[in-house]
């Protein structure tokens, strides 16, 4: 039989993680969400919380690189379609295609119609099924078509769209990591970040990013400001039902679900930016 002191010791919760700094959060965000050579020094929940709150900052850098390559090609005489392809390729390259892979795996898992355990096993397989292939093709075609339209209309609108879509994608990750959203598996990146962001902080980040996007769009005109803010809001609004569906279907979120949420938000934001032109 355990003594009272041993029982108290064995049942005591682990000591809380020390508070993370902004630097820790940025390192976590860039080290896990991009291929940039950033070393993640802390993997605890506090660092993960800071990292997911800093996710839109990683999106700003990714989107800036995407827009930069698109503008460079336009400057060198390339057409809008090639600039659009480049702006779609850069985020894929800077994430090693993990978000697109997550989108395909999630589509296969949802489309399989199998119980949660079997669906999760399908998502872990290295191959991509028909649901995943079809989803990838349609999403990439939609993203490229919208960016080609916007680059063709104005280099500034095309560049803004590339940045806004990347930021919206990462902002959707911040909301997907909010408290109350469980992990489907006990391991993996999904488990590391699931539920780490307090709801008020997630909503605050969404409000700040949406307002900033609207202000950036307003530089091109008042209507562009409204449309850009709506694009961010729409991206988050469409990604939310997908997140809820995955939680119900799989019992929680995984790294693949995070990728699917990001790509869904990015594509929706782009579609909204293309409307009313």
Secondary structure, DSSP 8 states (H G I E B T S, - for coil): ---HHHHHHHHS---------HHHHHHHHHHHHS-SS------SHHHHHHHHHTHHHHHHHHHHHHHHHHHHHHHTT--HHHHHHHHHHHHHHHTTTHHHHHHHHHHHHHHH---HHHHHHHHHSSS--HHHHHHHHHHHHHHHHHHHHHHHH-HHHHHHHHHHHHHHHHHHHHHHTBTT--BSSSSSHHHHHTT-B-HHHHHHHHHHHHHHHHHHHHTT-HHHHHHHHHHHHHHHHHHHHHHHHHHHHHSSB-HHHHHHHHHHHHHHHHHHHHTT-
